[in-house]
Amino acid sequence: MQSATRREHERRLSEAFATKRDIVVLLGTEDKLKIDAGRLLSSALAQMIVPHCDKVGALVVTGGETARLVLQTWGVTGLRW
């Protein structure tokens, strides 16, 4: 079962994608995250964004773990330079 907070984030993300404007999504930065918490947040972010991948014209992801999880969740298996 998903938490009310996660459902709210998913609702707001859906609304943002519906506007067809640029969107910036950031992981919480209030406190320094422990590595395990960062991985969980990165995974949750990837899962929340994947239903909207057909609406994305360009994607910028930073942070190795976040980028890897988002791209992996989207089915990306490699990058070309």
N, C-alpha and C positions, 0 to 999 in steps of 0.2 A: 504494500500500500504506500502511495506517495504522501508526503507531508503536504500540509496546506501551503507552506512556504514555496515548495517546489511547484505545486499546481499554479500558484500565483505568478511565479517567474515564467512558467510555460505560457500562461494566458497573456502576460505582458509581451513576451517574445512574439507570440502569434499576432498580436495587435500591431507590433512594430513592423513585422514583415508585411502585413496587410497594407501599410502606408506606402510601400514601394520606395522608401527613402533609405539613405545610408543608415546603417545600424552599427553601433559599437557595443560589444558585450564584454564585460570585464569580470574576472573572478574577484571575489572579495579581497580587499587589500587593507582592511581595518587593522588587522594584526598579522604578524608574520605567521604563515601557515606551517604546520609540521608537514613533512614530506608526504605522509600517508593521507592527510586531509587534502593536500593539494591534488593528489592523484584522484581522490574521490570527487572533488569539485571539477576537475578536468573531464573526468568520465561523465559526470552529470551534465556538464555543458555540452559535450559532444552529443549525448543522447537527446538533449533538448533541441539542438540545432538541426540534427539530421532530417527531421520531417520537413524542413524548409529548404533543403539543399537545391530543389528545382527553382527556387526564387532568388538564388544567389548569383549575381553576375561576376563578382570578384570576392575573394576571401583572403584576409591577412590574419594569420595566427602566429603568435609568438610564444616563446617558452617551449622548450623541447617536448616536455611531457604533454602539454596542452595541444600543441600542433600535431604530435603523433596520434593522440587519441581522437582528435577531431577528424583528421584525414583517414585514419584506420576505420572509424565508424562510418565514414562516407564511402568506404570501399576502395580508397586510393591505395595502391600497392607500390607505387614508385613515383619519383619525381624526375623530370628532365630539366637540364639547365640550358 
